[in-house]
Each structure stands twice: as structure tokens, then as C-alpha cells.
Amino acid sequence: MSDNYSLPLEVLYRWERETPDQVFLRQPYPGQGYVDLTFRQAMQEIRRIATAIRTKNFPPGSNIAILSKNCAHWMMTDYAIWMSGHCSVPLYPNLSEQTVRELLTHSESRLAFIGKLDQPEMYRKAVPAEIPCIAFPYHQVKEAERWDDLVKTTAPMTSNPTRAMGELATIIYTSGTTGEPKGVMHPFSSFAISGTEVLKIIPLSNQDRFFSYLPLAHVAERILVQTVSLYCGASVAFAESLDTFQENLRTIRPTVFLSVPRLWQKFQAGVLAKLPQRKLNILLKIPLLGNRIKKKIQTALGLAEARFVVTGAAPTPPSLIEWFETIGIRLQEGIGMSENFAYSHINRPGAIKIGTVGQPWPLVEAKIAENGELLIKSPCNFRGYYRGTSKRSDFFDGEFFHTGDRGSIDSDGYLKITGRTKEIFKTSKGKYVAPVPIETKLLSNPYLEAGCVVGENLSQPMALAILSVSAAQVAKETLKAELAAHLAHVNEALDPHERLQHLIITREPWTIENGILTPTLKVKRAEIESRYNPHLETWQKNTEPVIFE
């Protein structure tokens, strides 16, 4: 395998040698705009940080965490960790303090890089005292070594260390982890194979421009933005903040762009707020003017030069993809998961079938099990869960991974996802939510008898519940206030993507007789979802936290 694929560090050294003055990373700073780093400049910092890590004398292959929003230093840190002989553990920057602490402990991380955070001091409670920290130069983080100081005082690593294909490169913790943490282990071969094979399908070069804003802790951003950009030698620019996101996008004018359905919906809403659909339809039908309108919209979105535009992480409504086609933006829907390094399926340029997630990437095989579950054989399938207690046979059928998705495959190999076999669901933001632990917290209130958390393809989950007998003794407005306070309390302990937008009190009782409860009084989740799905979108628009049906 090593004869056929170049390792990511080998590719990095190649660009340092062959295109040293080409822009590699573009980092925005408040009031300064974008500051560019060439491959030569970035590698000087990477080599110095790699030396700084080496001087700490951790055992070879130690785990080192990255807790930060996307930025140039995030990617440089990843490469420095690899150069120093260790394994990176990316963590979502908006996790709760408790979750960060749990994952740092579970991953046995020996060092943590702290970067751009909404609450930069949160790390002081989140990071165990025995784990040293290195701070990126974005915030004044106390009690940590400073990146800039290390770059100034540390000699650059002069050798070009490489890593074996089978060595552990990273541990990716699945979003929405609750209970037993699930750290997905990927070797360097996952990066090498995906980075090489994607370019056989998507013709990209060092003239392309990538834009990074989805969390790099998420596997989709890791493969498309970090890995593919590296293998084609292109530049990567980062968003400064949510407030400047649109401005940043228009400045960079990416040629490659990855997003999730939620943002595509916001883009669409922004366009229609200025140009109602009926008027847009009329203008698009006018020769010449229609093309100018399309170009104007694309330019306003920052996507006028985007030629590889991917949507994923959650199902994208076919009607939304069709709408973007009317304005000249062709969305290529794909699918993947942490366990296969997001190297599964994609709608390829010129071969898009709306309503599907496309055909397999090279070397990937897919099949549907007898129970309707999608099984994937990918050269980028993971090596197991870090410190996991499950056996390989629990989630693999030979070389095929049990995805938990239900689907169908047509005669041309296009995959259509029809649902999930597991209870864990995914929001429209692409985040997984495990409902049972949230329900347990919710039902600690004496006024609630039973509850069910739902949220597949919603921007935020919500809970449906029925009242207990004791609730009948409380005035409705008082009860509503009590439940709102309880909901807020429950949400405080949850990660942002898990927080419940609403608590819906249903009129209909949940009984064995009406089919909502099993004979052992367990809630039938599928039955709840079937009955109340038609109302979820309406409830989502309500501004009150507690809603009585």
C-alpha cells in the first residue's frame, strides 16, 4: 500500500520543497483582514512546534488534543503532532466543560492545544490540571505556554519524519457522544487513500481555493477541506466568526465549498427575502437577464467561482437541491461517517441523481442487509473505538461496517438513505443526538410521566411528553413556568446540539391500548415520531419553550 499512496507528511514535505512560496493557509485577524502563510512559512512554524512537542518526551504515539475553532493553527498543530511522532485528538470547540474533561480523560491525552473559543477561559475548568496546555495566538489564555513564544525560542525540526500507513493518526470522537465515549481510530492510510482517490474523481489542483468553517473535529471537514486540499496543494482560508462569515466567503470566493442543509436553507431564505420566489421565477425566464440574475446571486453568496459544491452531514431535501440548480449552483450530495472517514458515497460532477447520496468512491463497496441496513466496505473503515468494550463483530460483518442507516441501491449504484435502524438521530446541522440520556434528565421532574426526544432533520431537537397525575393539581400557567425552568435546567447540562428547543405536552394519553406503549410500558419511539412528525415544523416556529398541544 505504501508503494501506491503518499503519506500526508510526505505530501506536505513535497509542497514545502516544490511550491514553497505558494499560499497554503489564509487566516483572518480582527481589523487586519487575511494574513497569508506560504508553505515555507507554515512549515517553519510546524517544524518548531513539532520540536517543542518532542522536548516533552512523551512516549511515542501519545495522544494530543486540539480544542479550538477552525483556524490556520489548528491545521498546523495537526501536522506538528504527526511530525513529533504522536496522534491527534480533535475536540469540538462548543462542547460543555464536563464533556471536554471526559473526553480528555478517556483519550488519555498528554497535552492540549487551546485555540479560538467563544469562552476562552472555559478550558481552565475543562482541562484536568495534570494536562499541560499550549495556547494559539488568538486569546490571552493564562497558565499555558504560548504558540508564538515557542515559535520564537524553539529550533525547527530539520529532519522529515514519516509515519507508517498502519500507525494511528487520529481519534475522532463522534458528535453527540453520551454515556460511553466513542473515539473512532483512524490510521494514516485513511488520509492517504482518501486524499489520493478523491482527486481521481474530482479534478482539483493547487489553483483551487478551499474555505473552512465546519468544525475540523467533524470528519467531513477533515477529509474534504484538510486532506483533499493538502493532496492537491491548494490553499485553505478560514472564517473569522459567524458575524463575518458571509463577508469572508465573498472575499475568498472558494472554488471548493462544503456545507450542511441548514446553511443551504439560510442561503435560500436570504435570497428570497430580497427577491420573492414569484419575481425570481419571472426574471430567470428572461433571456440574458436570467443569467445576470444568477451570477448576481452567486456573487452575493460568495459562490460565483465554486465548481465543486458539496452538501452532506444530514439529508438535504431534493427540493432544496433543485432550487439551487435554478440559480446555477449544483449541489453534490454525499454521505459518510466518522467510522469510514466520510469516504463512502458522492454525487459526482456530471452524474448527479437528486434524491440520492450518489455512487461509491473508488474502492468502496456497499450492500443492503436483509433487515434493510446499509453495510459499507471502505479502505478507510476505522480500526475500532479507542478503549471501546465492543467486539469487532458487534459492528462489522466481515469487512463491511454496519452503518445503522437504512437504504436502497439502484441498478446504477446510486444510494438512497431511507432512515436509521438505531435510535440515535441526526439533526439538520449534522450532529448526532442520543435521546435516552436526555429523556432521563427530563423525566426527573415529577410533573412529567413519560417523554420522547425527537429531532431527525430538525435544526434542534425537542421533547414530547405527557403529564403525571400530580400535574393536575397545579394551575396551567404555574405549571408552564415550572416546566420551562426545568427545561432550561436540563439544557444547561447538555452540549449545544443536544439542547431541547421545545417541550411539547401532548393531549392524547400514551397507553398500551392506543399503541404508544408496549406491554411493559415502554414508549414506542417509532409510533411517537409517526404520529407527531406532521406537527414538528409548526412547533419549531413557536417561540415559547413549553407548548401545550
C-alpha positions as CSV (number, residue, x, y, z in Angstrom):
1,M,0.0,0.0,0.0
2,S,2.8,2.4,0.8
3,D,4.1,2.0,-2.8
4,N,0.8,3.3,-4.2
5,Y,0.0,6.1,-1.8
6,S,1.9,9.0,-0.3
7,L,1.6,9.7,3.4
8,P,0.2,13.1,4.4
9,L,3.5,14.3,5.8
10,E,5.3,13.2,2.7
11,V,2.9,15.3,0.6
12,L,3.5,18.3,3.0
13,Y,7.2,18.0,2.5
14,R,6.7,17.8,-1.2
15,W,4.9,21.2,-1.3
16,E,7.4,22.7,1.0
17,R,10.1,21.7,-1.5
18,E,8.3,22.3,-4.8
19,T,6.0,25.2,-4.1
20,P,7.4,26.9,-1.0
21,D,6.1,30.4,-2.0
22,Q,2.5,29.3,-2.8
23,V,-0.1,30.4,-0.3
24,F,-1.1,27.5,1.9
25,L,-3.2,28.9,4.8
26,R,-5.2,32.1,5.0
27,Q,-6.1,33.3,8.5
28,P,-8.3,36.3,9.2
29,Y,-7.5,38.6,12.2
30,P,-9.8,41.2,13.6
31,G,-9.1,44.6,12.0
32,Q,-6.3,43.2,9.8
33,G,-8.1,41.1,7.2
34,Y,-6.5,37.9,5.9
35,V,-2.9,37.1,6.7
36,D,-1.4,34.6,4.3
37,L,1.1,31.8,5.2
38,T,3.0,30.2,2.3
39,F,4.0,26.5,2.6
40,R,7.5,27.7,3.5
41,Q,6.2,30.0,6.3
42,A,3.7,27.5,7.7
43,M,6.3,24.7,7.7
44,Q,8.7,26.8,9.7
45,E,6.1,27.1,12.5
46,I,5.0,23.5,12.2
47,R,8.6,22.3,12.5
48,R,9.2,24.5,15.6
49,I,6.1,23.3,17.3
50,A,7.0,19.7,16.4
51,T,10.3,20.2,18.2
52,A,8.6,21.8,21.2
53,I,6.3,18.7,21.5
54,R,9.3,16.4,21.1
55,T,11.1,18.1,24.0
56,K,8.3,17.0,26.3
57,N,9.5,13.4,25.9
58,F,6.1,11.8,25.7
59,P,6.0,8.1,24.8
60,P,5.9,7.5,21.1
61,G,2.3,7.5,19.8
62,S,0.9,9.6,22.6
63,N,-2.5,11.3,22.2
64,I,-2.5,15.1,22.0
65,A,-5.8,17.1,21.9
66,I,-6.8,20.1,19.9
67,L,-9.6,22.2,21.3
68,S,-10.3,25.1,19.0
69,K,-12.5,26.5,16.3
70,N,-11.1,26.2,12.8
71,C,-8.0,28.3,12.1
72,A,-4.6,28.0,10.4
73,H,-3.0,27.0,13.7
74,W,-5.5,24.1,14.1
75,M,-4.2,22.5,10.9
76,M,-0.5,23.4,11.6
77,T,-0.9,21.7,15.0
78,D,-2.3,18.5,13.5
79,Y,0.8,18.2,11.3
80,A,3.2,19.1,14.1
81,I,1.6,16.4,16.3
82,W,2.2,13.9,13.5
83,M,5.8,15.1,12.9
84,S,6.6,14.7,16.5
85,G,5.5,11.1,16.4
86,H,2.1,11.3,18.1
87,C,-1.7,11.1,17.5
88,S,-4.1,14.0,17.3
89,V,-7.4,14.1,19.2
90,P,-9.7,16.9,17.8
91,L,-12.5,18.1,20.1
92,Y,-15.5,20.2,19.2
93,P,-14.9,23.7,20.5
94,N,-18.5,24.1,21.7
95,L,-18.7,21.1,24.0
96,S,-19.6,21.5,27.6
97,E,-16.8,21.7,30.2
98,Q,-17.9,18.3,31.5
99,T,-17.8,16.6,28.1
100,V,-14.3,18.1,27.3
101,R,-13.0,16.8,30.6
102,E,-14.5,13.4,30.0
103,L,-13.0,13.1,26.5
104,L,-9.6,14.3,27.5
105,T,-9.6,11.7,30.3
106,H,-10.9,9.0,28.1
107,S,-8.5,9.7,25.3
108,E,-5.6,9.7,27.8
109,S,-4.3,13.0,26.2
110,R,-1.0,14.1,27.5
111,L,-1.1,17.7,26.0
112,A,-3.9,20.0,24.9
113,F,-3.6,22.8,22.3
114,I,-6.1,25.6,23.2
115,G,-7.3,27.9,20.4
116,K,-10.2,30.0,19.3
117,L,-13.1,29.5,21.7
118,D,-16.3,31.5,22.4
119,Q,-15.4,31.3,26.1
120,P,-11.6,31.0,26.1
121,E,-11.3,30.6,29.8
122,M,-13.6,27.6,29.9
123,Y,-10.6,25.4,29.3
124,R,-9.4,26.1,32.9
125,K,-12.3,24.1,34.3
126,A,-12.4,21.6,31.4
127,V,-8.8,20.6,31.2
128,P,-7.5,18.4,34.1
129,A,-4.7,20.1,36.0
130,E,-2.2,17.4,35.0
131,I,-2.5,18.1,31.3
132,P,-0.3,20.9,30.1
133,C,-1.6,23.4,27.5
134,I,-0.3,25.3,24.6
135,A,-2.3,28.4,23.5
136,F,-2.8,29.6,20.0
137,P,-2.2,33.3,19.5
138,Y,-5.9,34.4,19.4
139,H,-6.8,34.8,23.0
140,Q,-4.9,35.7,26.2
141,V,-5.2,32.2,27.7
142,K,-3.5,32.1,31.1
143,E,-1.5,29.3,32.6
144,A,-0.5,27.9,29.2
145,E,2.6,28.0,27.0
146,R,2.2,30.4,24.1
147,W,2.5,29.3,20.5
148,D,4.3,32.5,19.4
149,D,6.8,32.2,22.3
150,L,7.6,28.6,21.3
151,V,8.0,29.6,17.6
152,K,10.5,32.3,18.6
153,T,12.5,30.2,21.1
154,T,12.5,26.7,19.5
155,A,14.7,25.5,16.7
156,P,12.8,24.0,13.8
157,M,12.9,20.2,13.2
158,T,15.3,19.7,10.3
159,S,14.5,16.1,9.6
160,N,11.5,14.9,7.6
161,P,10.0,12.1,9.8
162,T,7.3,10.0,8.2
163,R,4.8,7.6,9.7
164,A,3.7,4.1,8.8
165,M,0.4,3.6,6.9
166,G,-0.9,1.5,9.8
167,E,0.1,3.8,12.6
168,L,-2.7,5.6,14.5
169,A,-3.1,9.1,13.1
170,T,-6.1,10.5,14.9
171,I,-9.0,9.7,17.2
172,I,-12.3,11.3,16.1
173,Y,-14.9,11.4,18.8
174,T,-18.4,11.1,17.3
175,S,-20.5,14.2,17.9
176,G,-23.3,13.9,20.4
177,T,-21.3,11.3,22.4
178,T,-23.0,10.5,25.7
179,G,-22.5,7.5,28.1
180,E,-19.5,5.5,26.9
181,P,-17.3,7.8,24.7
182,K,-16.8,6.6,21.2
183,G,-13.4,7.6,19.8
184,V,-13.1,6.5,16.2
185,M,-9.5,5.4,15.5
186,H,-8.0,6.1,12.0
187,P,-4.5,5.2,10.8
188,F,-2.6,7.3,8.3
189,S,-3.8,5.1,5.5
190,S,-7.3,6.7,5.8
191,F,-5.8,10.1,4.9
192,A,-3.5,8.8,2.2
193,I,-6.2,6.7,0.4
194,S,-9.0,9.3,0.6
195,G,-6.7,12.2,-0.4
196,T,-5.4,10.3,-3.4
197,E,-8.6,8.6,-4.6
198,V,-10.9,11.7,-4.3
199,L,-8.7,13.5,-6.8
200,K,-9.2,10.7,-9.4
201,I,-12.9,11.7,-9.4
202,I,-12.8,15.4,-8.6
203,P,-10.2,17.2,-10.8
204,L,-8.6,19.7,-8.4
205,S,-5.3,21.5,-8.5
206,N,-3.1,23.9,-6.5
207,Q,-5.0,26.7,-8.0
208,D,-8.2,25.8,-6.1
209,R,-9.4,27.6,-3.1
210,F,-11.0,25.9,-0.1
211,F,-13.0,27.6,2.7
212,S,-13.1,26.1,6.1
213,Y,-15.9,26.8,8.6
214,L,-17.5,23.4,9.6
215,P,-15.7,22.1,12.6
216,L,-12.4,20.3,11.8
217,A,-13.3,17.9,14.6
218,H,-16.0,16.7,12.2
219,V,-14.9,14.0,9.8
220,A,-16.4,15.6,6.7
221,E,-14.3,18.8,7.1
222,R,-11.3,16.7,7.9
223,I,-11.4,14.7,4.6
224,L,-12.6,17.4,2.1
225,V,-11.0,20.6,3.4
226,Q,-7.9,19.4,5.2
227,T,-6.9,16.2,3.4
228,V,-8.0,16.8,-0.2
229,S,-6.7,20.4,-0.1
230,L,-3.3,19.0,1.1
231,Y,-3.1,16.4,-1.6
232,C,-3.8,18.8,-4.4
233,G,-1.6,21.5,-2.9
234,A,-4.4,24.2,-2.7
235,S,-4.9,27.0,-0.3
236,V,-7.3,26.9,2.7
237,A,-9.0,30.0,4.1
238,F,-10.8,30.2,7.4
239,A,-13.9,32.1,8.6
240,E,-13.2,34.7,11.3
241,S,-16.6,34.4,13.0
242,L,-20.3,33.8,12.3
243,D,-20.8,37.6,12.1
244,T,-18.2,37.9,9.3
245,F,-18.9,34.5,7.7
246,Q,-20.7,35.9,4.6
247,E,-18.1,38.6,4.1
248,N,-15.3,36.1,4.4
249,L,-16.9,33.9,1.9
250,R,-17.3,36.7,-0.6
251,T,-13.6,37.7,-0.1
252,I,-12.2,34.2,-0.6
253,R,-14.5,33.2,-3.5
254,P,-13.8,29.5,-2.9
255,T,-13.8,27.0,-5.8
256,V,-14.5,24.2,-3.4
257,F,-17.2,24.5,-0.7
258,L,-18.8,22.1,1.7
259,S,-21.9,22.9,3.8
260,V,-24.8,21.3,5.6
261,P,-28.5,21.5,4.7
262,R,-29.2,24.1,7.5
263,L,-26.9,26.6,5.9
264,W,-28.3,26.0,2.4
265,Q,-31.7,26.7,3.8
266,K,-30.4,30.0,5.3
267,F,-28.8,31.0,2.0
268,Q,-32.1,30.3,0.2
269,A,-34.1,32.3,2.8
270,G,-31.7,35.2,2.4
271,V,-32.1,35.3,-1.3
272,L,-35.9,35.1,-1.2
273,A,-36.1,37.8,1.5
274,K,-34.7,40.2,-1.1
275,L,-36.2,38.6,-4.2
276,P,-39.5,36.7,-3.7
277,Q,-39.9,33.4,-5.4
278,R,-42.6,34.6,-7.8
279,K,-40.5,37.5,-9.0
280,L,-37.3,35.3,-9.2
281,N,-39.2,32.8,-11.4
282,I,-40.2,35.6,-13.8
283,L,-36.7,37.1,-14.0
284,L,-34.9,33.7,-14.5
285,K,-37.1,33.1,-17.6
286,I,-36.0,36.3,-19.4
287,P,-33.1,35.6,-21.8
288,L,-29.7,37.2,-20.8
289,L,-31.3,38.9,-17.8
290,G,-31.8,35.5,-16.2
291,N,-28.1,34.7,-16.4
292,R,-27.2,38.0,-15.0
293,I,-29.5,37.4,-12.0
294,K,-28.0,34.0,-11.4
295,K,-24.5,35.5,-11.4
296,K,-25.5,38.3,-9.1
297,I,-27.0,35.8,-6.6
298,Q,-23.9,33.6,-6.8
299,T,-21.6,36.5,-6.2
300,A,-23.6,37.8,-3.3
301,L,-23.4,34.3,-1.7
302,G,-19.6,34.2,-2.4
303,L,-20.0,31.1,-4.6
304,A,-19.7,32.5,-8.1
305,E,-16.5,30.6,-8.7
306,A,-17.4,27.4,-6.8
307,R,-17.3,24.4,-9.1
308,F,-17.3,21.6,-6.5
309,V,-20.1,22.3,-4.1
310,V,-20.9,19.5,-1.6
311,T,-23.8,19.1,0.8
312,G,-23.8,16.5,3.4
313,A,-23.7,15.6,7.2
314,A,-27.5,15.3,7.1
315,P,-30.1,14.6,4.4
316,T,-30.7,17.5,2.0
317,P,-34.3,17.9,0.7
318,P,-34.4,17.2,-3.0
319,S,-36.5,20.4,-3.5
320,L,-33.6,22.5,-2.0
321,I,-31.1,21.0,-4.3
322,E,-33.4,21.6,-7.3
323,W,-33.9,25.2,-6.1
324,F,-30.1,25.9,-6.1
325,E,-29.9,24.4,-9.6
326,T,-32.3,27.1,-10.8
327,I,-29.7,29.8,-9.8
328,G,-26.8,27.9,-11.3
329,I,-25.4,26.2,-8.1
330,R,-25.2,22.5,-8.4
331,L,-25.1,20.8,-5.1
332,Q,-23.4,17.4,-4.9
333,E,-24.9,15.4,-2.1
334,G,-22.8,12.8,-0.4
335,I,-22.7,10.6,2.7
336,G,-20.1,9.3,5.0
337,M,-19.5,8.8,8.7
338,S,-16.7,9.0,11.2
339,E,-16.2,5.3,11.0
340,N,-15.3,5.3,7.3
341,F,-13.6,8.7,7.3
342,A,-16.6,10.1,5.4
343,Y,-15.2,8.1,2.4
344,S,-18.4,6.4,1.2
345,H,-20.6,7.9,-1.5
346,I,-20.8,11.1,-3.5
347,N,-22.8,12.5,-6.4
348,R,-20.1,13.0,-8.9
349,P,-19.7,16.0,-11.3
350,G,-21.9,15.4,-14.3
351,A,-23.5,12.4,-12.8
352,I,-25.8,13.8,-10.1
353,K,-29.0,12.0,-9.3
354,I,-31.1,14.2,-6.9
355,G,-32.7,12.3,-4.1
356,T,-29.6,10.0,-3.7
357,V,-26.3,10.4,-2.0
358,G,-24.5,9.2,-5.1
359,Q,-22.3,6.4,-6.1
360,P,-19.4,4.8,-4.1
361,W,-16.0,6.5,-4.1
362,P,-13.2,4.3,-5.7
363,L,-12.5,1.1,-3.8
364,V,-15.8,1.3,-1.8
365,E,-18.4,-1.4,-1.8
366,A,-22.0,-1.1,-0.5
367,K,-24.7,-3.6,0.1
368,I,-28.1,-3.8,1.9
369,A,-28.5,-6.4,4.6
370,E,-31.7,-8.5,4.9
371,N,-33.0,-6.1,7.6
372,G,-32.5,-3.1,5.2
373,E,-29.4,-1.8,6.9
374,L,-26.7,-0.3,4.8
375,L,-23.3,-2.0,5.0
376,I,-20.1,-0.3,3.8
377,K,-16.8,-1.8,2.9
378,S,-14.3,1.0,2.6
379,P,-10.5,1.1,2.6
380,C,-10.9,3.9,5.1
381,N,-13.0,1.9,7.6
382,F,-11.8,2.6,11.1
383,R,-9.8,0.3,13.3
384,G,-12.2,0.3,16.2
385,Y,-13.2,2.6,19.1
386,Y,-10.5,3.8,21.4
387,R,-10.7,1.9,24.7
388,G,-14.0,0.5,23.5
389,T,-15.6,-2.5,25.0
390,S,-17.4,-3.7,21.9
391,K,-16.1,-6.6,19.8
392,R,-15.4,-6.1,16.1
393,S,-18.2,-8.5,15.3
394,D,-20.6,-6.1,17.0
395,F,-20.3,-3.5,14.2
396,F,-18.7,-5.4,11.3
397,D,-19.9,-8.2,9.0
398,G,-16.6,-9.4,7.7
399,E,-15.1,-6.3,6.1
400,F,-18.5,-4.5,5.9
401,F,-19.4,-1.9,8.6
402,H,-22.9,-1.8,10.0
403,T,-23.8,1.9,9.4
404,G,-27.1,2.0,11.2
405,D,-28.7,3.6,8.2
406,R,-31.4,2.0,6.1
407,G,-31.2,2.4,2.4
408,S,-31.6,1.1,-1.1
409,I,-29.2,0.9,-4.1
410,D,-30.4,1.3,-7.7
411,S,-29.1,-0.5,-10.7
412,D,-26.5,2.3,-11.4
413,G,-25.1,2.0,-7.9
414,Y,-26.8,5.2,-6.5
415,L,-27.6,5.0,-2.8
416,K,-30.7,6.4,-1.3
417,I,-31.0,6.7,2.5
418,T,-34.4,5.9,3.9
419,G,-33.9,6.1,7.6
420,R,-31.9,4.8,10.6
421,T,-32.0,1.5,12.3
422,K,-30.9,2.9,15.6
423,E,-32.5,5.3,18.0
424,I,-29.7,7.9,17.7
425,F,-30.7,10.5,15.2
426,K,-29.0,13.3,13.3
427,T,-30.2,16.9,13.3
428,S,-30.1,19.1,10.1
429,K,-26.9,20.5,11.4
430,G,-25.3,17.1,11.0
431,K,-24.9,16.4,14.7
432,Y,-25.9,13.1,16.3
433,V,-28.2,13.1,19.4
434,A,-28.7,10.2,21.7
435,P,-32.2,10.7,23.1
436,V,-32.3,8.3,26.1
437,P,-29.9,10.1,28.4
438,I,-31.8,13.4,27.7
439,E,-35.1,11.8,28.4
440,T,-33.8,10.5,31.7
441,K,-32.9,14.0,32.8
442,L,-36.2,15.4,31.5
443,L,-38.3,12.9,33.4
444,S,-36.7,13.7,36.7
445,N,-39.4,16.3,37.0
446,P,-42.4,15.0,39.0
447,Y,-44.9,16.7,36.7
448,L,-43.8,14.5,33.7
449,E,-44.8,10.9,33.4
450,A,-43.3,9.9,30.1
451,G,-41.3,11.6,27.3
452,C,-39.6,11.1,24.0
453,V,-36.9,13.2,22.4
454,V,-37.2,13.7,18.6
455,G,-35.3,15.7,16.1
456,E,-34.3,13.8,13.0
457,N,-33.5,16.5,10.4
458,L,-34.7,19.3,12.7
459,S,-32.3,22.2,13.4
460,Q,-32.6,21.4,17.1
461,P,-34.2,18.5,19.0
462,M,-37.4,18.8,21.0
463,A,-39.2,16.6,23.5
464,L,-42.8,15.3,23.5
465,A,-44.2,14.4,26.9
466,I,-47.4,13.6,28.9
467,L,-48.2,15.0,32.3
468,S,-48.3,13.0,35.5
469,V,-51.2,12.8,37.9
470,S,-49.6,15.4,40.2
471,A,-49.6,18.0,37.5
472,A,-53.4,18.1,37.5
473,Q,-53.2,19.9,40.9
474,V,-51.2,22.8,39.5
475,A,-52.6,25.8,37.7
476,K,-51.7,25.7,34.0
477,E,-49.7,28.9,33.9
478,T,-47.8,27.9,37.0
479,L,-47.1,24.5,35.6
480,K,-45.9,26.0,32.3
481,A,-43.4,28.2,34.2
482,E,-42.2,25.3,36.3
483,L,-41.6,23.1,33.2
484,A,-39.9,26.0,31.4
485,A,-37.5,26.4,34.3
486,H,-36.9,22.6,34.3
487,L,-36.3,22.6,30.6
488,A,-33.7,25.3,31.0
489,H,-32.0,23.4,33.8
490,V,-31.8,20.2,31.7
491,N,-30.4,22.1,28.7
492,E,-27.6,23.6,30.9
493,A,-26.1,20.1,31.2
494,L,-26.3,19.3,27.5
495,D,-24.0,20.2,24.7
496,P,-25.3,22.9,22.3
497,H,-26.5,20.5,19.6
498,E,-28.4,18.4,22.2
499,R,-30.4,21.2,23.8
500,L,-34.1,20.9,23.5
501,Q,-35.8,23.8,21.7
502,H,-39.3,22.9,23.0
503,L,-41.1,20.7,25.4
504,I,-44.5,19.7,23.9
505,I,-47.2,18.5,26.2
506,T,-49.5,16.2,24.2
507,R,-53.2,16.0,24.6
508,E,-53.6,12.3,23.8
509,P,-52.6,9.9,26.6
510,W,-49.9,7.3,25.9
511,T,-51.3,3.9,26.6
512,I,-51.0,0.3,25.7
513,E,-54.4,0.4,24.2
514,N,-53.7,3.2,21.6
515,G,-50.4,1.6,20.6
516,I,-48.0,4.1,22.0
517,L,-46.8,2.0,24.9
518,T,-45.5,-1.6,24.8
519,P,-47.0,-4.2,27.2
520,T,-44.1,-3.4,29.5
521,L,-45.0,0.3,29.4
522,K,-42.0,1.4,27.2
523,V,-42.6,4.2,24.7
524,K,-42.7,3.1,21.1
525,R,-40.4,5.7,19.6
526,A,-41.3,5.0,16.0
527,E,-45.0,5.4,16.8
528,I,-44.5,8.7,18.5
529,E,-42.5,10.0,15.6
530,S,-45.1,8.8,13.1
531,R,-48.0,10.5,14.9
532,Y,-46.3,13.8,15.6
533,N,-43.9,14.3,12.7
534,P,-46.5,16.4,10.8
535,H,-46.6,18.9,13.6
536,L,-42.9,19.3,14.3
537,E,-42.1,22.1,11.8
538,T,-45.0,24.1,13.1
539,W,-43.9,23.7,16.7
540,Q,-40.4,24.6,15.7
541,K,-41.5,28.1,14.6
542,N,-43.1,28.7,18.1
543,T,-41.1,30.9,20.4
544,E,-42.4,29.5,23.7
545,P,-40.2,26.9,25.3
546,V,-43.2,24.9,26.6
547,I,-46.2,24.2,24.3
548,F,-49.4,22.6,25.3
549,E,-50.8,20.8,22.2
